[in-house]
Amino acid sequence: MIVVDTTVLVYAVGTEHPLRAPSRRLVDAVAAGAVDATTTIEVIQEFVHVRARRQGRGDAAKAGRHYAELFAPLLVVPTAVVGAGLRVFERTTSLGVFDSFLAATALAAGADALISADRGFASVPRLAHVVPGTAEFDRLLEGSRRSRR
């Protein structure tokens, strides 16, 4: 199972950007059932917040509903992970508290990888961080397809 960060969702529906095509490829693979991926309620909230600033509340809410359905069931940050998220925050200066909690949640869920354009995730021990559009990203998507066949 792959955990998806807000950056992927934003790029997938955004304007021209080098990470738009790989982000769309991941979203399309999830929609086709070829890749097992999820995210958190908090990622959906952050995406809607960012999208609303550029496209308005109606568009943002519609896109947020789509992503919530696509990535269901969504991961929930259990109370037991709060301490782990705060430890990641204390030890990892490259991540804010939101991303620290996402990293801790992905680790607690036993995720195969966390996909994000935010390279700060690479500094979290034991977290397999993958950037969209890299060779590692391509291998992860291909491997997910093979394991689901």
SETOR-742006 format. One record per residue (C-alpha): residue number from 0; residue in one letter; x, y, z. Coordinates in nm, 3 decimals. Layout:
REM SETOR-742006
<pos NUM; code A; X X; Y Y; Z Z>
...
This chain:
REM SETOR-742006
<pos 0; code M; X 0.000; Y 0.000; Z 0.000>
<pos 1; code I; X 0.121; Y 0.347; Z -0.095>
<pos 2; code V; X 0.045; Y 0.665; Z 0.099>
<pos 3; code V; X 0.002; Y 0.979; Z -0.111>
<pos 4; code D; X 0.093; Y 1.331; Z 0.002>
<pos 5; code T; X -0.087; Y 1.654; Z -0.086>
<pos 6; code T; X 0.174; Y 1.751; Z -0.344>
<pos 7; code V; X 0.073; Y 1.463; Z -0.570>
<pos 8; code L; X -0.295; Y 1.557; Z -0.555>
<pos 9; code V; X -0.222; Y 1.923; Z -0.627>
<pos 10; code Y; X 0.006; Y 1.848; Z -0.923>
<pos 11; code A; X -0.236; Y 1.593; Z -1.070>
<pos 12; code V; X -0.507; Y 1.857; Z -1.119>
<pos 13; code G; X -0.281; Y 2.158; Z -1.159>
<pos 14; code T; X -0.143; Y 2.351; Z -1.450>
<pos 15; code E; X 0.169; Y 2.260; Z -1.646>
<pos 16; code H; X 0.447; Y 2.137; Z -1.421>
<pos 17; code P; X 0.713; Y 1.866; Z -1.458>
<pos 18; code L; X 0.539; Y 1.657; Z -1.188>
<pos 19; code R; X 0.191; Y 1.686; Z -1.337>
<pos 20; code A; X 0.217; Y 1.388; Z -1.573>
<pos 21; code P; X 0.363; Y 1.142; Z -1.319>
<pos 22; code S; X 0.112; Y 1.257; Z -1.056>
<pos 23; code R; X -0.173; Y 1.201; Z -1.301>
<pos 24; code R; X -0.027; Y 0.862; Z -1.389>
<pos 25; code L; X -0.045; Y 0.758; Z -1.026>
<pos 26; code V; X -0.401; Y 0.887; Z -0.983>
<pos 27; code D; X -0.508; Y 0.710; Z -1.303>
<pos 28; code A; X -0.346; Y 0.384; Z -1.188>
<pos 29; code V; X -0.532; Y 0.404; Z -0.857>
<pos 30; code A; X -0.859; Y 0.473; Z -1.040>
<pos 31; code A; X -0.798; Y 0.172; Z -1.266>
<pos 32; code G; X -0.736; Y -0.050; Z -0.963>
<pos 33; code A; X -0.379; Y -0.116; Z -1.072>
<pos 34; code V; X -0.219; Y 0.046; Z -0.767>
<pos 35; code D; X -0.321; Y 0.020; Z -0.401>
<pos 36; code A; X -0.289; Y 0.369; Z -0.253>
<pos 37; code T; X -0.453; Y 0.579; Z 0.012>
<pos 38; code T; X -0.406; Y 0.903; Z 0.199>
<pos 39; code T; X -0.536; Y 1.073; Z 0.512>
<pos 40; code I; X -0.827; Y 1.300; Z 0.588>
<pos 41; code E; X -0.573; Y 1.570; Z 0.668>
<pos 42; code V; X -0.418; Y 1.543; Z 0.321>
<pos 43; code I; X -0.763; Y 1.585; Z 0.165>
<pos 44; code Q; X -0.820; Y 1.892; Z 0.387>
<pos 45; code E; X -0.487; Y 2.046; Z 0.288>
<pos 46; code F; X -0.553; Y 1.978; Z -0.080>
<pos 47; code V; X -0.897; Y 2.144; Z -0.060>
<pos 48; code H; X -0.745; Y 2.445; Z 0.117>
<pos 49; code V; X -0.477; Y 2.490; Z -0.152>
<pos 50; code R; X -0.721; Y 2.427; Z -0.439>
<pos 51; code A; X -0.980; Y 2.672; Z -0.304>
<pos 52; code R; X -0.730; Y 2.957; Z -0.310>
<pos 53; code R; X -0.683; Y 2.910; Z -0.685>
<pos 54; code Q; X -1.009; Y 2.764; Z -0.814>
<pos 55; code G; X -1.279; Y 2.856; Z -0.562>
<pos 56; code R; X -1.458; Y 2.661; Z -0.292>
<pos 57; code G; X -1.700; Y 2.474; Z -0.519>
<pos 58; code D; X -1.428; Y 2.334; Z -0.743>
<pos 59; code A; X -1.209; Y 2.251; Z -0.443>
<pos 60; code A; X -1.488; Y 2.068; Z -0.261>
<pos 61; code K; X -1.575; Y 1.869; Z -0.575>
<pos 62; code A; X -1.211; Y 1.768; Z -0.628>
<pos 63; code G; X -1.175; Y 1.686; Z -0.257>
<pos 64; code R; X -1.479; Y 1.456; Z -0.269>
<pos 65; code H; X -1.335; Y 1.283; Z -0.575>
<pos 66; code Y; X -1.003; Y 1.219; Z -0.403>
<pos 67; code A; X -1.169; Y 1.106; Z -0.080>
<pos 68; code E; X -1.366; Y 0.845; Z -0.277>
<pos 69; code L; X -1.069; Y 0.745; Z -0.493>
<pos 70; code F; X -0.833; Y 0.684; Z -0.201>
<pos 71; code A; X -1.091; Y 0.530; Z 0.035>
<pos 72; code P; X -1.060; Y 0.390; Z 0.286>
<pos 73; code L; X -0.859; Y 0.683; Z 0.417>
<pos 74; code L; X -0.597; Y 0.635; Z 0.686>
<pos 75; code V; X -0.684; Y 0.777; Z 1.026>
<pos 76; code V; X -0.414; Y 0.913; Z 1.252>
<pos 77; code P; X -0.457; Y 0.698; Z 1.564>
<pos 78; code T; X -0.389; Y 0.849; Z 1.904>
<pos 79; code A; X -0.094; Y 0.612; Z 1.946>
<pos 80; code V; X 0.075; Y 0.774; Z 1.643>
<pos 81; code V; X 0.061; Y 1.125; Z 1.788>
<pos 82; code G; X 0.373; Y 1.065; Z 1.997>
<pos 83; code A; X 0.557; Y 0.920; Z 1.697>
<pos 84; code G; X 0.456; Y 1.217; Z 1.483>
<pos 85; code L; X 0.587; Y 1.457; Z 1.746>
<pos 86; code R; X 0.915; Y 1.265; Z 1.767>
<pos 87; code V; X 0.954; Y 1.290; Z 1.388>
<pos 88; code F; X 0.883; Y 1.664; Z 1.416>
<pos 89; code E; X 1.147; Y 1.707; Z 1.690>
<pos 90; code R; X 1.414; Y 1.512; Z 1.503>
<pos 91; code T; X 1.347; Y 1.614; Z 1.142>
<pos 92; code T; X 1.397; Y 1.984; Z 1.077>
<pos 93; code S; X 1.313; Y 1.941; Z 0.708>
<pos 94; code L; X 0.945; Y 1.864; Z 0.784>
<pos 95; code G; X 0.670; Y 2.064; Z 0.943>
<pos 96; code V; X 0.434; Y 1.913; Z 1.196>
<pos 97; code F; X 0.169; Y 1.820; Z 0.937>
<pos 98; code D; X 0.417; Y 1.619; Z 0.730>
<pos 99; code S; X 0.571; Y 1.468; Z 1.044>
<pos 100; code F; X 0.231; Y 1.326; Z 1.137>
<pos 101; code L; X 0.181; Y 1.198; Z 0.781>
<pos 102; code A; X 0.519; Y 1.023; Z 0.790>
<pos 103; code A; X 0.442; Y 0.864; Z 1.128>
<pos 104; code T; X 0.100; Y 0.752; Z 1.004>
<pos 105; code A; X 0.252; Y 0.592; Z 0.692>
<pos 106; code L; X 0.509; Y 0.409; Z 0.905>
<pos 107; code A; X 0.244; Y 0.289; Z 1.151>
<pos 108; code A; X 0.027; Y 0.164; Z 0.864>
<pos 109; code G; X 0.318; Y -0.037; Z 0.720>
<pos 110; code A; X 0.308; Y 0.153; Z 0.391>
<pos 111; code D; X 0.537; Y 0.034; Z 0.112>
<pos 112; code A; X 0.611; Y 0.398; Z 0.029>
<pos 113; code L; X 0.503; Y 0.756; Z 0.079>
<pos 114; code I; X 0.488; Y 0.943; Z -0.251>
<pos 115; code S; X 0.555; Y 1.315; Z -0.229>
<pos 116; code A; X 0.740; Y 1.588; Z -0.414>
<pos 117; code D; X 0.854; Y 1.713; Z -0.073>
<pos 118; code R; X 1.209; Y 1.582; Z -0.040>
<pos 119; code G; X 1.203; Y 1.645; Z 0.335>
<pos 120; code F; X 1.038; Y 1.304; Z 0.379>
<pos 121; code A; X 1.367; Y 1.140; Z 0.273>
<pos 122; code S; X 1.517; Y 1.232; Z 0.610>
<pos 123; code V; X 1.270; Y 1.016; Z 0.806>
<pos 124; code P; X 1.433; Y 0.687; Z 0.912>
<pos 125; code R; X 1.262; Y 0.368; Z 0.786>
<pos 126; code L; X 1.024; Y 0.569; Z 0.561>
<pos 127; code A; X 1.040; Y 0.472; Z 0.193>
<pos 128; code H; X 0.995; Y 0.814; Z 0.032>
<pos 129; code V; X 0.944; Y 0.825; Z -0.344>
<pos 130; code V; X 0.932; Y 1.138; Z -0.560>
<pos 131; code P; X 0.694; Y 1.136; Z -0.859>
<pos 132; code G; X 0.867; Y 1.115; Z -1.196>
<pos 133; code T; X 1.179; Y 0.937; Z -1.073>
<pos 134; code A; X 1.302; Y 0.593; Z -1.176>
<pos 135; code E; X 1.210; Y 0.470; Z -0.828>
<pos 136; code F; X 0.855; Y 0.599; Z -0.883>
<pos 137; code D; X 0.832; Y 0.411; Z -1.213>
<pos 138; code R; X 0.956; Y 0.090; Z -1.047>
<pos 139; code L; X 0.708; Y 0.129; Z -0.761>
<pos 140; code L; X 0.414; Y 0.171; Z -0.997>
<pos 141; code E; X 0.528; Y -0.118; Z -1.215>
<pos 142; code G; X 0.584; Y -0.339; Z -0.911>
<pos 143; code S; X 0.240; Y -0.253; Z -0.774>
<pos 144; code R; X 0.083; Y -0.349; Z -1.105>
<pos 145; code R; X 0.262; Y -0.685; Z -1.114>
<pos 146; code S; X 0.169; Y -0.773; Z -0.755>
<pos 147; code R; X -0.201; Y -0.706; Z -0.822>
<pos 148; code R; X -0.221; Y -0.934; Z -1.127>
